[in-house]
Amino acid sequence: MRFLGVGEHNDLAAMYHGLAARGHEVRVFVADPACHDVFGGMLERVSDWRAELDWLRAAGEGGLALFESAVDGEAQDELRRDGFRVIGGSALGDRLEADREFGQQVLRASGLQTARSHSFSAYADAIGFLERTGGRYVLKFNGADSPRTRNYIGELDDGADMLALLAMYRDHALPGARPDFVLMEHLQGVEVGVGAYFNGEEFLDTACIDFEHKRFFPGELGELTGEMGTIVSYRGAERLFDAALAPLAALLREGGYCGYINVNLIANEAGLWPLEFTSRFGYPGFAICEALHAEPWEDIFVRMLRRDSLRLHTREGFAAGVVLTVPPFPYRQGYEELSKGEPICFRPQMSAADHEALHFAEVARVGGQLVTSGASGYIGVATGTGGSVRQARDQAYRVARQVVIPNLRYRSDIGDRVISRDLLTLMVLGWLDADAAVQGGG
């Protein structure tokens, strides 16, 4: 088969590398110049993805375009109208993720309750709102590519910390800048995600449940990142799927969506509260899910496009992923001076299975040596699987310890909260079977 990858940062590089290793032809377009060296010496990068469409079309049903980001939906829709086979999302998916208020409207229309949310395009307006109302809120910027480190979860019940932060953002804003963000009511409860693959007509038959760990440091301290680690299972998501994703099938069908989609939620005594969409593959979520797949990606994609079966072959148990980084992650500034080009080595006892459990991101091969590359120091994710969260987590950490890079960092508590609280709370709330909760926490 032929695969044309299209994205900003080569986020699916590990998937592309696996496809190429299994004998497929793979070409990749990377929009961000700072990421042109991601998987350098390991993948074929092209300068214009549209110039590769004849190459892709020549493969007939064996040609497939993979889109990484929730920013190219209109291009995906156009390609589908022109007869190309595309996995990724759609223009609708882009809007669901990037426009938070629209996403909340869609979820309300599907029957879910949503937290109070207020949209702003000026810091002064948000400050005035908080001064009038007070309260604890979560600040989230709109846009699929907005920097997550600028988002903030308010800590003080009177909103004083949020007021101070918004005033700082106002005072440091560039002249003429128009920020685009929401203040969402803060909710207590278990944060959990549910995701599934939509083939343009229907969802595949197995959804996944996930527990993300977004803070940079253990103990839920530090910056909000995309993810520093995640626990995933393809068992136990049925009730969450029926409540949060299944009602969206008609909308996704009408919007031409074809790809993975996820809804992040808060579960508490008052019910389910959807927070946001991920209308694309998750990073590092795709790699952690792959650890539980009983078939390669290309088989899943072909089945989605042919629409001849809704079966997704997955394994029992849990997968854990631990994100590996070097300075200055989660920022870009200073990477060239601090860490870019550092050698990546492995301990002698590292097995072939351990190597397969490592899904690299910002790396390259230079003169036979694997080195850090890209824009920020996001090295990749170490994965592990097991019948329980504890077993999966321990295996992922064993793999992570085999990697040797100067100043390598990763969180040391991935899965702890899931074991001690989240699974049992979801069971008590009625979203998870007792057997799944007890087995998972074992």
PAVO-547883 format. One record per residue (C-alpha): residue number from 1; residue in three letters; x, y, z. Coordinates in nm, 2 decimals. Example, Ala and Ser with C-alpha at 12.3 -4.5 7.8 and 13.67 -1.06 7.14 Angstrom:
BEGIN
1, ALA, 1.23, -0.45, 0.78
2, SER, 1.37, -0.11, 0.71
! end
This chain:
BEGIN
1, MET, 0.00, 0.00, 0.00
2, ARG, 0.09, 0.37, -0.03
3, PHE, 0.05, 0.61, 0.26
4, LEU, 0.08, 0.99, 0.24
5, GLY, 0.10, 1.15, 0.58
6, VAL, 0.01, 1.51, 0.62
7, GLY, 0.06, 1.71, 0.94
8, GLU, 0.22, 2.00, 1.12
9, HIS, 0.49, 1.82, 1.33
10, ASN, 0.51, 1.46, 1.20
11, ASP, 0.32, 1.35, 1.51
12, LEU, 0.24, 1.00, 1.36
13, ALA, 0.61, 0.94, 1.27
14, ALA, 0.61, 0.62, 1.48
15, MET, 0.31, 0.49, 1.30
16, TYR, 0.46, 0.58, 0.96
17, HIS, 0.78, 0.40, 1.05
18, GLY, 0.59, 0.09, 1.14
19, LEU, 0.40, 0.10, 0.81
20, ALA, 0.73, 0.13, 0.62
21, ALA, 0.89, -0.15, 0.82
22, ARG, 0.60, -0.38, 0.72
23, GLY, 0.67, -0.31, 0.35
24, HIS, 0.44, -0.02, 0.26
25, GLU, 0.55, 0.29, 0.07
26, VAL, 0.53, 0.59, 0.30
27, ARG, 0.58, 0.96, 0.22
28, VAL, 0.53, 1.24, 0.48
29, PHE, 0.46, 1.61, 0.46
30, VAL, 0.57, 1.82, 0.76
31, ALA, 0.44, 2.18, 0.76
32, ASP, 0.65, 2.31, 1.06
33, PRO, 1.01, 2.38, 0.94
34, ALA, 1.13, 2.32, 1.29
35, CYS, 1.01, 1.96, 1.27
36, HIS, 1.15, 1.88, 0.92
37, ASP, 1.42, 1.67, 1.09
38, VAL, 1.18, 1.45, 1.29
39, PHE, 1.26, 1.09, 1.19
40, GLY, 1.53, 1.23, 0.96
41, GLY, 1.71, 0.94, 0.80
42, MET, 1.42, 0.72, 0.88
43, LEU, 1.13, 0.84, 0.67
44, GLU, 1.09, 1.00, 0.33
45, ARG, 0.97, 1.36, 0.37
46, VAL, 0.82, 1.56, 0.08
47, SER, 0.79, 1.93, 0.04
48, ASP, 0.44, 1.95, -0.10
49, TRP, 0.18, 1.69, -0.02
50, ARG, -0.05, 1.80, -0.31
51, ALA, 0.23, 1.72, -0.55
52, GLU, 0.21, 1.36, -0.43
53, LEU, -0.15, 1.31, -0.51
54, ASP, -0.09, 1.15, -0.85
55, TRP, 0.15, 0.90, -0.68
56, LEU, -0.12, 0.83, -0.43
57, ARG, -0.40, 0.79, -0.69
58, ALA, -0.19, 0.55, -0.89
59, ALA, -0.22, 0.30, -0.61
60, GLY, -0.60, 0.29, -0.65
61, GLU, -0.76, 0.14, -0.34
62, GLY, -0.41, 0.08, -0.21
63, GLY, -0.35, 0.45, -0.16
64, LEU, -0.44, 0.62, 0.16
65, ALA, -0.39, 0.98, 0.30
66, LEU, -0.35, 1.01, 0.68
67, PHE, -0.41, 1.36, 0.83
68, GLU, -0.26, 1.42, 1.17
69, SER, -0.41, 1.76, 1.28
70, ALA, -0.76, 1.91, 1.33
71, VAL, -0.67, 2.20, 1.10
72, ASP, -0.70, 2.05, 0.75
73, GLY, -1.06, 1.93, 0.75
74, GLU, -1.17, 2.12, 0.44
75, ALA, -0.88, 1.97, 0.25
76, GLN, -0.98, 1.62, 0.36
77, ASP, -1.34, 1.68, 0.25
78, GLU, -1.22, 1.80, -0.09
79, LEU, -1.00, 1.50, -0.13
80, ARG, -1.28, 1.26, -0.05
81, ARG, -1.50, 1.44, -0.31
82, ASP, -1.22, 1.38, -0.56
83, GLY, -1.22, 1.01, -0.49
84, PHE, -0.92, 0.98, -0.25
85, ARG, -0.93, 0.75, 0.05
86, VAL, -0.86, 0.96, 0.37
87, ILE, -0.83, 0.89, 0.74
88, GLY, -0.82, 1.18, 0.98
89, GLY, -1.13, 1.39, 1.04
90, SER, -1.33, 1.65, 0.85
91, ALA, -1.41, 2.02, 0.85
92, LEU, -1.68, 1.94, 1.11
93, GLY, -1.42, 1.77, 1.33
94, ASP, -1.19, 2.07, 1.31
95, ARG, -1.47, 2.29, 1.44
96, LEU, -1.56, 2.05, 1.72
97, GLU, -1.21, 2.06, 1.86
98, ALA, -1.11, 2.42, 1.79
99, ASP, -1.43, 2.60, 1.87
100, ARG, -1.50, 2.50, 2.23
101, GLU, -1.84, 2.67, 2.25
102, PHE, -1.96, 2.50, 1.93
103, GLY, -1.84, 2.16, 2.07
104, GLN, -2.04, 2.22, 2.39
105, GLN, -2.35, 2.32, 2.19
106, VAL, -2.33, 1.99, 1.99
107, LEU, -2.29, 1.79, 2.31
108, ARG, -2.59, 1.96, 2.47
109, ALA, -2.80, 1.89, 2.16
110, SER, -2.70, 1.52, 2.19
111, GLY, -2.86, 1.51, 2.54
112, LEU, -2.55, 1.57, 2.77
113, GLN, -2.54, 1.84, 3.03
114, THR, -2.25, 2.09, 3.01
115, ALA, -2.07, 2.31, 3.25
116, ARG, -2.13, 2.69, 3.23
117, SER, -1.89, 2.83, 2.97
118, HIS, -1.82, 3.19, 2.86
119, SER, -1.64, 3.29, 2.54
120, PHE, -1.41, 3.59, 2.53
121, SER, -1.20, 3.78, 2.27
122, ALA, -1.06, 4.04, 2.51
123, TYR, -0.89, 3.99, 2.84
124, ALA, -1.06, 4.30, 2.98
125, ASP, -1.40, 4.15, 2.92
126, ALA, -1.31, 3.83, 3.10
127, ILE, -1.16, 4.03, 3.39
128, GLY, -1.48, 4.23, 3.42
129, PHE, -1.69, 3.92, 3.42
130, LEU, -1.48, 3.76, 3.70
131, GLU, -1.49, 4.08, 3.90
132, ARG, -1.87, 4.07, 3.88
133, THR, -1.93, 3.70, 3.94
134, GLY, -1.62, 3.56, 4.12
135, GLY, -1.59, 3.18, 4.13
136, ARG, -1.35, 2.91, 4.02
137, TYR, -1.30, 2.87, 3.65
138, VAL, -1.08, 2.69, 3.39
139, LEU, -0.91, 2.90, 3.12
140, LYS, -0.89, 2.73, 2.78
141, PHE, -0.77, 2.89, 2.46
142, ASN, -0.96, 2.80, 2.14
143, GLY, -0.77, 2.65, 1.84
144, ALA, -0.64, 2.31, 1.78
145, ASP, -0.28, 2.44, 1.78
146, SER, -0.32, 2.68, 2.08
147, PRO, -0.04, 2.63, 2.34
148, ARG, -0.17, 2.42, 2.62
149, THR, 0.08, 2.57, 2.87
150, ARG, -0.12, 2.89, 2.86
151, ASN, -0.44, 2.71, 2.98
152, TYR, -0.50, 2.73, 3.35
153, ILE, -0.71, 2.55, 3.61
154, GLY, -0.81, 2.80, 3.87
155, GLU, -0.72, 2.70, 4.23
156, LEU, -0.90, 2.97, 4.44
157, ASP, -1.27, 2.96, 4.50
158, ASP, -1.30, 3.34, 4.47
159, GLY, -1.12, 3.35, 4.14
160, ALA, -0.84, 3.58, 4.26
161, ASP, -0.57, 3.37, 4.09
162, MET, -0.75, 3.37, 3.76
163, LEU, -0.80, 3.74, 3.78
164, ALA, -0.43, 3.80, 3.84
165, LEU, -0.33, 3.57, 3.55
166, LEU, -0.57, 3.73, 3.30
167, ALA, -0.44, 4.07, 3.40
168, MET, -0.09, 3.95, 3.33
169, TYR, -0.19, 3.81, 2.99
170, ARG, -0.36, 4.15, 2.92
171, ASP, -0.06, 4.35, 3.01
172, HIS, 0.18, 4.13, 2.80
173, ALA, -0.04, 4.10, 2.50
174, LEU, 0.09, 4.23, 2.17
175, PRO, -0.08, 4.54, 2.03
176, GLY, -0.39, 4.46, 1.83
177, ALA, -0.39, 4.09, 1.95
178, ARG, -0.74, 3.93, 1.98
179, PRO, -0.72, 3.63, 2.21
180, ASP, -0.98, 3.36, 2.17
181, PHE, -1.06, 3.17, 2.49
182, VAL, -1.33, 3.04, 2.72
183, LEU, -1.38, 3.04, 3.10
184, MET, -1.54, 2.71, 3.19
185, GLU, -1.70, 2.64, 3.53
186, HIS, -1.46, 2.43, 3.74
187, LEU, -1.59, 2.08, 3.81
188, GLN, -1.48, 1.82, 4.07
189, GLY, -1.48, 1.45, 3.98
190, VAL, -1.30, 1.19, 3.78
191, GLU, -1.15, 1.30, 3.45
192, VAL, -1.20, 1.03, 3.19
193, GLY, -1.20, 1.00, 2.81
194, VAL, -1.39, 0.78, 2.57
195, GLY, -1.28, 0.74, 2.21
196, ALA, -1.37, 0.53, 1.90
197, TYR, -1.31, 0.50, 1.53
198, PHE, -1.58, 0.63, 1.29
199, ASN, -1.57, 0.50, 0.94
200, GLY, -1.78, 0.78, 0.78
201, GLU, -2.11, 0.59, 0.84
202, GLU, -2.08, 0.41, 1.18
203, PHE, -1.85, 0.36, 1.48
204, LEU, -1.63, 0.05, 1.49
205, ASP, -1.76, -0.19, 1.76
206, THR, -1.50, -0.13, 2.03
207, ALA, -1.44, 0.20, 2.21
208, CYS, -1.16, 0.28, 2.45
209, ILE, -1.16, 0.44, 2.79
210, ASP, -0.86, 0.65, 2.88
211, PHE, -0.72, 0.84, 3.18
212, GLU, -0.48, 1.12, 3.09
213, HIS, -0.21, 1.27, 3.31
214, LYS, -0.17, 1.62, 3.18
215, ARG, 0.05, 1.79, 3.44
216, PHE, 0.43, 1.80, 3.37
217, PHE, 0.53, 1.69, 3.72
218, PRO, 0.42, 1.41, 3.95
219, GLY, 0.16, 1.49, 4.20
220, GLU, -0.04, 1.69, 3.94
221, LEU, 0.21, 1.98, 3.96
222, GLY, 0.35, 2.21, 3.69
223, GLU, 0.24, 2.30, 3.35
224, LEU, -0.05, 2.16, 3.16
225, THR, 0.09, 1.96, 2.87
226, GLY, -0.09, 1.76, 2.60
227, GLU, -0.02, 1.44, 2.80
228, MET, 0.26, 1.31, 3.02
229, GLY, 0.12, 0.96, 3.03
230, THR, -0.21, 0.78, 2.99
231, ILE, -0.39, 0.46, 3.09
232, VAL, -0.60, 0.30, 2.82
233, SER, -0.83, 0.00, 2.79
234, TYR, -1.06, -0.13, 2.52
235, ARG, -1.28, -0.29, 2.78
236, GLY, -1.52, -0.11, 3.00
237, ALA, -1.60, 0.19, 2.79
238, GLU, -1.94, 0.08, 2.67
239, ARG, -2.16, 0.29, 2.91
240, LEU, -1.95, 0.60, 2.85
241, PHE, -1.96, 0.54, 2.47
242, ASP, -2.34, 0.50, 2.47
243, ALA, -2.38, 0.83, 2.66
244, ALA, -2.12, 1.05, 2.50
245, LEU, -2.02, 0.93, 2.15
246, ALA, -2.30, 0.71, 2.02
247, PRO, -2.55, 1.00, 2.00
248, LEU, -2.31, 1.19, 1.77
249, ALA, -2.31, 0.93, 1.49
250, ALA, -2.57, 1.11, 1.27
251, LEU, -2.39, 1.44, 1.30
252, LEU, -2.05, 1.28, 1.21
253, ARG, -2.20, 1.09, 0.92
254, GLU, -2.35, 1.41, 0.78
255, GLY, -2.02, 1.59, 0.83
256, GLY, -1.82, 1.33, 0.64
257, TYR, -1.60, 1.24, 0.94
258, CYS, -1.37, 0.94, 0.91
259, GLY, -1.11, 0.88, 1.18
260, TYR, -1.06, 0.86, 1.55
261, ILE, -1.26, 1.09, 1.78
262, ASN, -1.25, 1.13, 2.16
263, VAL, -1.45, 1.32, 2.42
264, ASN, -1.29, 1.42, 2.75
265, LEU, -1.53, 1.41, 3.04
266, ILE, -1.58, 1.47, 3.42
267, ALA, -1.78, 1.21, 3.60
268, ASN, -1.93, 1.29, 3.94
269, GLU, -2.25, 1.24, 4.14
270, ALA, -2.44, 1.48, 3.92
271, GLY, -2.36, 1.28, 3.60
272, LEU, -2.13, 1.32, 3.30
273, TRP, -1.99, 1.66, 3.20
274, PRO, -1.82, 1.67, 2.86
275, LEU, -1.52, 1.90, 2.85
276, GLU, -1.37, 1.89, 2.50
277, PHE, -1.33, 1.70, 2.17
278, THR, -1.02, 1.55, 2.02
279, SER, -1.11, 1.52, 1.65
280, ARG, -0.80, 1.34, 1.53
281, PHE, -0.55, 1.08, 1.65
282, GLY, -0.43, 1.16, 2.01
283, TYR, -0.06, 1.21, 2.09
284, PRO, 0.07, 0.99, 2.24
285, GLY, -0.27, 0.82, 2.26
286, PHE, -0.24, 0.65, 1.92
287, ALA, 0.08, 0.47, 2.03
288, ILE, -0.07, 0.35, 2.36
289, CYS, -0.38, 0.22, 2.19
290, GLU, -0.16, 0.04, 1.94
291, ALA, -0.02, -0.17, 2.23
292, LEU, -0.36, -0.32, 2.27
293, HIS, -0.43, -0.38, 1.90
294, ALA, -0.44, -0.74, 1.77
295, GLU, -0.39, -0.62, 1.41
296, PRO, -0.18, -0.36, 1.23
297, TRP, -0.30, -0.01, 1.16
298, GLU, -0.33, -0.08, 0.79
299, ASP, -0.59, -0.35, 0.84
300, ILE, -0.79, -0.12, 1.06
301, PHE, -0.78, 0.16, 0.80
302, VAL, -0.87, -0.06, 0.51
303, ARG, -1.17, -0.20, 0.70
304, MET, -1.28, 0.16, 0.79
305, LEU, -1.27, 0.27, 0.43
306, ARG, -1.43, -0.04, 0.28
307, ARG, -1.70, -0.03, 0.55
308, ASP, -1.73, -0.41, 0.52
309, SER, -1.70, -0.48, 0.89
310, LEU, -1.72, -0.29, 1.22
311, ARG, -1.49, -0.53, 1.40
312, LEU, -1.18, -0.39, 1.58
313, HIS, -0.95, -0.66, 1.70
314, THR, -0.81, -0.57, 2.04
315, ARG, -0.66, -0.74, 2.34
316, GLU, -0.79, -0.77, 2.70
317, GLY, -0.64, -0.56, 2.98
318, PHE, -0.48, -0.22, 3.00
319, ALA, -0.20, -0.03, 2.83
320, ALA, 0.01, 0.24, 2.99
321, GLY, 0.21, 0.51, 2.83
322, VAL, 0.49, 0.72, 2.99
323, VAL, 0.60, 1.02, 2.79
324, LEU, 0.98, 1.08, 2.77
325, THR, 1.12, 1.43, 2.74
326, VAL, 1.43, 1.64, 2.76
327, PRO, 1.47, 2.01, 2.83
328, PRO, 1.31, 2.26, 2.75
329, PHE, 0.99, 2.06, 2.70
330, PRO, 0.70, 2.16, 2.73
331, TYR, 0.85, 2.48, 2.57
332, ARG, 1.05, 2.53, 2.25
333, GLN, 1.27, 2.82, 2.36
334, GLY, 1.63, 2.71, 2.41
335, TYR, 1.60, 2.36, 2.26
336, GLU, 1.89, 2.41, 2.02
337, GLU, 2.13, 2.51, 2.30
338, LEU, 2.00, 2.26, 2.57
339, SER, 1.92, 1.93, 2.41
340, LYS, 1.89, 1.91, 2.04
341, GLY, 2.12, 1.65, 1.88
342, GLU, 2.18, 1.46, 2.20
343, PRO, 2.26, 1.09, 2.16
344, ILE, 1.99, 0.83, 2.25
345, CYS, 2.14, 0.51, 2.39
346, PHE, 1.99, 0.19, 2.54
347, ARG, 2.10, -0.03, 2.83
348, PRO, 2.25, -0.37, 2.72
349, GLN, 1.96, -0.57, 2.87
350, MET, 1.70, -0.40, 2.65
351, SER, 1.51, -0.67, 2.45
352, ALA, 1.36, -0.66, 2.11
353, ALA, 1.01, -0.65, 2.27
354, ASP, 1.13, -0.34, 2.47
355, HIS, 1.23, -0.17, 2.15
356, GLU, 0.89, -0.24, 2.00
357, ALA, 0.72, -0.09, 2.31
358, LEU, 0.91, 0.24, 2.25
359, HIS, 0.73, 0.48, 2.01
360, PHE, 0.96, 0.76, 1.93
361, ALA, 0.86, 1.12, 1.83
362, GLU, 1.12, 1.39, 1.80
363, VAL, 1.42, 1.18, 1.70
364, ALA, 1.64, 1.13, 1.39
365, ARG, 1.92, 0.90, 1.28
366, VAL, 2.24, 1.07, 1.20
367, GLY, 2.54, 0.87, 1.09
368, GLY, 2.39, 0.55, 1.24
369, GLN, 2.33, 0.72, 1.58
370, LEU, 1.98, 0.79, 1.71
371, VAL, 1.96, 1.15, 1.83
372, THR, 1.71, 1.40, 1.96
373, SER, 1.55, 1.62, 1.69
374, GLY, 1.24, 1.84, 1.63
375, ALA, 1.13, 2.15, 1.81
376, SER, 1.08, 2.09, 2.19
377, GLY, 1.24, 1.77, 2.33
378, TYR, 0.94, 1.54, 2.31
379, ILE, 1.13, 1.21, 2.27
380, GLY, 0.84, 0.97, 2.26
381, VAL, 0.64, 0.73, 2.48
382, ALA, 0.73, 0.40, 2.65
383, THR, 0.43, 0.16, 2.66
384, GLY, 0.34, -0.15, 2.86
385, THR, 0.04, -0.38, 2.88
386, GLY, -0.10, -0.61, 3.14
387, GLY, -0.42, -0.75, 3.30
388, SER, -0.43, -0.46, 3.55
389, VAL, -0.33, -0.09, 3.55
390, ARG, -0.04, -0.18, 3.79
391, GLN, 0.10, -0.44, 3.56
392, ALA, 0.08, -0.23, 3.25
393, ARG, 0.23, 0.07, 3.43
394, ASP, 0.52, -0.13, 3.58
395, GLN, 0.60, -0.27, 3.23
396, ALA, 0.60, 0.08, 3.08
397, TYR, 0.84, 0.20, 3.34
398, ARG, 1.07, -0.09, 3.29
399, VAL, 1.09, 0.00, 2.92
400, ALA, 1.14, 0.37, 3.00
401, ARG, 1.44, 0.28, 3.23
402, GLN, 1.62, 0.12, 2.93
403, VAL, 1.65, 0.45, 2.76
404, VAL, 1.96, 0.66, 2.83
405, ILE, 1.96, 1.03, 2.72
406, PRO, 2.13, 1.32, 2.91
407, ASN, 1.87, 1.49, 3.13
408, LEU, 1.59, 1.25, 3.04
409, ARG, 1.27, 1.32, 3.24
410, TYR, 0.93, 1.15, 3.29
411, ARG, 0.66, 1.14, 3.55
412, SER, 0.70, 0.87, 3.81
413, ASP, 0.33, 0.83, 3.91
414, ILE, 0.14, 0.75, 3.59
415, GLY, -0.15, 0.53, 3.69
416, ASP, -0.14, 0.59, 4.06
417, ARG, -0.45, 0.80, 4.07
418, VAL, -0.63, 0.55, 3.84
419, ILE, -0.55, 0.26, 4.07
420, SER, -0.63, 0.44, 4.40
421, ARG, -0.94, 0.63, 4.30
422, ASP, -1.06, 0.67, 3.95
423, LEU, -1.16, 0.31, 3.87
424, LEU, -1.35, 0.26, 4.19
425, THR, -1.52, 0.59, 4.17
426, LEU, -1.64, 0.52, 3.82
427, MET, -1.78, 0.19, 3.95
428, VAL, -1.96, 0.36, 4.23
429, LEU, -2.11, 0.61, 3.99
430, GLY, -2.23, 0.33, 3.76
431, TRP, -2.01, 0.39, 3.46
432, LEU, -1.78, 0.08, 3.51
433, ASP, -1.86, -0.28, 3.60
434, ALA, -1.73, -0.39, 3.94
435, ASP, -1.53, -0.67, 3.78
436, ALA, -1.35, -0.42, 3.55
437, ALA, -1.28, -0.18, 3.83
438, VAL, -1.14, -0.45, 4.07
439, GLN, -0.94, -0.62, 3.80
440, GLY, -0.80, -0.30, 3.67
441, GLY, -0.69, -0.18, 4.01
442, GLY, -0.52, -0.51, 4.10
! end
